[in-house]
Amino acid sequence: MADTTPPFPPDTAGEEPDPKLLSLLVCPVTKGPLTYDRAARELISEKANLAYPIRNGVPLMTVEAARSLDTPKGNSPTAG
């Protein structure tokens, strides 16, 4: 019998990243600190001017997934 459970849970606002993980992460571009924006569910790198999204409690720490802080939220490559 095949398992019909989806591989990942749906993207829900209730899933918070592990605080210990957040304390260890740095910006992949600048190697500088990140600030957690709980409302936007993003990790902000002021120095790089980038916001890294958090999906299903997992930070997406690639430049391709990030949005410029100059770009309004919702216009990032991973928005959708």
C-alpha positions as CSV (number, residue, x, y, z in Angstrom):
1,M,0.0,0.0,0.0
2,A,1.5,3.4,-1.0
3,D,1.9,6.2,1.5
4,T,-0.1,9.2,0.4
5,T,1.2,11.6,3.0
6,P,2.8,14.6,1.4
7,P,6.6,14.8,1.9
8,F,6.3,18.2,3.6
9,P,3.6,19.8,5.7
10,P,1.8,22.8,4.2
11,D,3.4,26.2,4.8
12,T,1.8,27.5,8.0
13,A,2.4,30.6,10.0
14,G,2.5,28.6,13.3
15,E,5.8,26.8,12.5
16,E,8.6,28.7,14.2
17,P,12.3,28.0,13.4
18,D,14.4,26.6,16.3
19,P,15.8,29.6,18.3
20,K,19.1,27.7,18.7
21,L,19.4,27.3,14.9
22,L,18.7,31.0,14.4
23,S,21.4,32.0,16.9
24,L,23.9,30.0,14.8
25,L,23.0,31.3,11.3
26,V,24.9,34.1,9.6
27,C,24.3,35.8,6.2
28,P,25.9,33.6,3.5
29,V,26.9,36.8,1.6
30,T,28.5,38.9,4.4
31,K,29.0,36.3,7.1
32,G,27.4,38.9,9.3
33,P,24.5,38.6,11.8
34,L,20.9,38.1,10.9
35,T,17.8,39.6,12.6
36,Y,14.6,37.5,12.8
37,D,11.5,39.3,11.6
38,R,8.7,37.1,13.1
39,A,5.9,39.0,11.4
40,A,7.4,38.6,7.9
41,R,8.9,35.2,8.7
42,E,12.3,36.3,7.3
43,L,15.9,36.5,8.4
44,I,17.2,40.0,7.7
45,S,20.7,40.9,6.7
46,E,21.0,44.7,6.9
47,K,24.6,44.6,5.6
48,A,23.7,42.6,2.5
49,N,20.3,44.3,2.2
50,L,18.6,40.9,1.9
51,A,15.7,39.1,3.5
52,Y,15.9,35.3,3.6
53,P,12.5,33.6,3.8
54,I,11.5,30.9,6.3
55,R,9.3,28.1,4.9
56,N,7.8,25.4,7.2
57,G,10.2,26.5,9.9
58,V,13.3,26.1,7.7
59,P,15.3,29.2,6.7
60,L,16.1,29.2,3.0
61,M,19.7,30.6,3.1
62,T,20.5,31.0,-0.6
63,V,20.9,34.3,-2.4
64,E,18.4,33.0,-5.0
65,A,15.7,32.5,-2.4
66,A,16.4,35.9,-0.8
67,R,14.6,39.1,-1.7
68,S,16.2,42.5,-1.7
69,L,15.0,44.8,1.1
70,D,14.4,47.3,-1.7
71,T,11.8,44.9,-3.2
72,P,8.3,44.9,-1.7
73,K,7.4,41.6,0.1
74,G,5.6,39.2,-2.3
75,N,7.9,40.1,-5.3
76,S,10.7,37.7,-4.4
77,P,11.5,34.7,-6.6
78,T,10.1,32.2,-4.1
79,A,6.8,34.1,-3.5
80,G,3.8,32.3,-4.5
